[in-house]
Each structure stands twice: as structure tokens, then as C-alpha cells.
Amino acid sequence: MSDVTVEDFLVWSKQQNIDMNGVTPARLHGRGLGIVAQRPLKAGDVIVNVPTKALLTSNCIPQWFKDCNSKSSIHGLLASYLAVRPGGITEWEPWIRTWPTMDEFRKVMPLLWPFQLRECCKVDRARGASTFYPLPPMVGGRWMNENLKGRVSQDQNGPISCLLSKQERKLAVDFDAHRQASDCQHSDDYIHKWLVVNTRSFYYDLELKWKPRSNDDKLVLCPAVDIFNHSDHGCNVSYDKSGFVVTTDRDYAEGEEFGRVSIPLWEAVSDLKEIYADLNGFVPDENKWDSLVLDPLMLGSNGIDATSQKRLEKAGYLGHYSLDLNGVCYRTEVAARTQTFSLHKWRRYVAGRTEEDDGSDAANDFIIHKLIRPFMKEAENAVCI
């Protein structure tokens, strides 16, 4: 975004009654656009206030256009409206020019990468040819470890489903609805706007007249707030019937960049918390939502046996195992103890009847040797290549 574009956006923002208090958009080296302080600010200061009238929601779209796109999700409807621009709508043009271009998306979004960059690649080294998968297993759906290949489900609702496949299916469904409704397919422009909505939208569940398909379809585009870069520690974002408000979490010096952490969409939809790489095309240095899905290892050939899996299914503890910054989840603890406890003792543990020896040492050994070390080896192999 050029300085001229910034100025145009600031003029447009004032016309929309968007209040930017002591902050401004700026291009940051290696980080694209961001929001920086124009003067020292205190914790608790309101730095951005966006009125509801400035938001782009499904309510902004004419009813005749909604009728033509009756099969679309809110995500697809917003993308279609921005791509088609019926009547040559220009009211959001200064804001639209702040969005990433298609070329910028192509550089970072796996969804747009050529097939050969998403499948097995070969690299010739002095020590011989090596193969690797450019994308992490939970995104690309492929493992280097032969014992784990095929363990990532292609089921869209599966606990260990391939995130990239999920995104491809969502885009295909929305694009098909758009193509049926539009005389002109607007293929490239539609995909560009779909990715804009995908990466820059916020959760919004107030007075939407277009019925969302699911929680992650309750979307809104919010000018100014969408320019803040993601951060593990940063400003708080909230909304109500009057609009969106951004508040500082601490004191800021002049010229310092603001990050935003309270991203309503991600707080409301739990299965979106670990997919920065697939949705936004980047992985932050710090991410409190970061976690590893352990299902391929726990349910693989070197994990828990078939009898234990049936026992876990009956008890409601089969699948959805994870490791985050705080350690493994309780479901993982329960599953691990099927391998270290007798049936009687395991049932007492699941029922919450505490024992003097809760089996932590044996369970931890199982988790380390069967889950953590294989995951580390997978990562080390990929990094070494």
C-alpha cells in the first residue's frame, strides 16, 4: 500500500466516522501493513472505534443479489458481492486498496500453490536424493514417517482431517454457488475476494439477516481493525450493536506497532485456533493457541491397541488428542492409561476416583516414547531436508 493509498484510506475512514485515536496504518519491513502509534498511549486507551454502519456484513447486500445467491454461505456471499460489484459499486474502494493482492496471496497461501509444492518433493543432495512434504502433516495431509502415512483423514469433520482439504472443499462449494448465480464466473477475482474474507474477517453474530451455515460463517469485514497484525500479546478487540472497539492492553511509545490478540472469530470457533498457516499464509513466532494433534500417533500402528480403542469409544474418549504449551490434554491422559492401567484401575480413573498412585509416571513414559519422540523425529527430518 503506497502513501497515497494510506491517505485515501484515512480520508475515507473519516467519512465513515471511523475514529483512529493516536494511531495510523504504516508499512512495516517484512510484515506488510500494520498499525503504529503516532504518540505515546496509555493502557486502556480506545485507539480505534468503527461504527456498525461502516462494517461490511451480509446486511449491506441488496436482497435481489441475495436471492440470486441463495445457495451461498455468508463467506461466499460477501466474496461474490465484492467480485461482481453490481452497478459498479465504489463506496469501499479506498478500503479495498489496502487489502493484499492476488500475487501476495500466491506467495504465502498453500491453497494457491502448484500441485508439485503440496505433494512429495525430491531434493538431490551430495549424500543422495531425499523426499519431503513442504507442508506440515495437519495442513497438507502427508507424513514422512511410513508408519503414519494415510493417518490424516480426508473427512471434513474428522478429528485429524487435512486442513488444506477442508479449505479446498469450502472454496469449491462457495465458488460453485457463485458460478451458478453469476453470468460471468469472475474466477480470479472471486477467489481473491474469497481469500480476503477468509483472512481478514471477524466473528459477528448480531442481527444478521442472512442465516449462517455454522459458527465460522458468522462473518463481518471491519475496516481499520483488519489492518492490525496478529499477536499473542496485544490490543483487545470487542464489538456490540454500536460497532467494533480496539483498546490498548498496555502503554505504547510513539512509533511502536500494535498487535491484536482478541480475534472474535477464533475465540468463538475452537477448530480454527491452530490454522494460521492454512488460513492466513503465515505462522506467528508466538501463538498461545498452538497445539499438535496426536491422533495419528495415538491411533496408529504403534499407538494404542484395537481393544483399547473400542474401550475408549464406549467411554466417549476416542480421538481428539492434543499437545499444547501446557502439556497433553486430559483425553490423551485417559487414552495413555489404557496401556498402563489394569481395566479395573482405568475405569476408576475415568470415574474420577483418585488413587494414591495415579499412574502419571507410566503414562508419561508412554506419551513420550509413543507420541512425542515420533513427532520430534518427523519434524527433525523435515527441517534437515
Disulfide bonds with the S-S distance in Angstrom:
none
